[in-house]
């Protein structure tokens, strides 16, 4: 379950509305966030929730991971470190 404080969740689109965006999960990102203004990559380690989803089931192989939740605008441009949170998890 994903959430955000101080912003409104809206799907990705073709128009940026200030104070809105959507979530991304970054798996094992060295910084723990995408720098502000940079586009969040789309691949197996950068999962987009551009429809405005707030829940998912993440399946990972056994091991230790860092998972970062990154909020970004309608164009997938990151809001930077201040709109990210990182945790470590161990999958058995």
N, C-alpha and C positions, 0 to 999 in steps of 0.2 A: 504494500500500500504506500503510495507516494502522496506527498502534500507540499504545500508552499504557504508561506506567510508573507503578506504585503503585496501579493500579486494575484491576478486572476488567471485561471487556466483556460486557454482557448486553443483550438486546433491550429496547426500550421496553415498558412494561407499565402495570399498574394498582397496582403496589406498588414503593416505593423501597427498595432494599437498599443500605445504606451501603457505599461503596467500589466501586460499580459504575456503569456507564453505557454510553453509545454515542457514536459520532462524528457530527459535522456538518462540512460544508465550507462556509465563508462566502466568497463571491466579492466582492472589493472592499468589504469592511466597513471603514468609516472608523476605527474603534477597533482592529480586528484581533481582536476578541473580543466576546462578549455578556456584559454584566455579570452577576456571580454572582447566581443566583436568578431571573433573567429567563428567560422562555420563548424558545427559539430559533425565530424565524419560519420558516414553511414557504413558500418561493416559489422562483423560478428562481435567486436569489442565495444561498439558504440551503438547502443540500441535506442531508436527513436520512438517516441510516443506522440507522434504528430496529429493523432486524432483527438488528443486531449485525455488519453487514458490515465487513470490514477491507480490502477492495480495491474499486476502481472504475476506470472509464475516463471521464475528464472531457474532453468535447469543447467547445472554445471557439473563437470567431472569432479571426482574427489580431489581435494587440494585446498590451499589457502588463497584467498582472493581479496583484493580491495575493490569495493563497489562504490562508485561516486554517483550521486544524483545531481545532474546539471540542468538548470532551467535556462531556456533559450527562447528568443522571440519567434515570430511567425516564419521567419526566413532561416531558422535554425542557427541564428547568430547568438553565441553564448552571452549570458549576462555576467560571466566571469566567476572568480573565486567567491565573491560575496553571495552568489546564488547557487552554491554547491555545498554538498555535505558528503563526507567519505566515511565508510565503515570498513572493517576487516571481518571476513567470515571464513570459517573452515567448513568445507563440505566433506562429509564422511561417506 
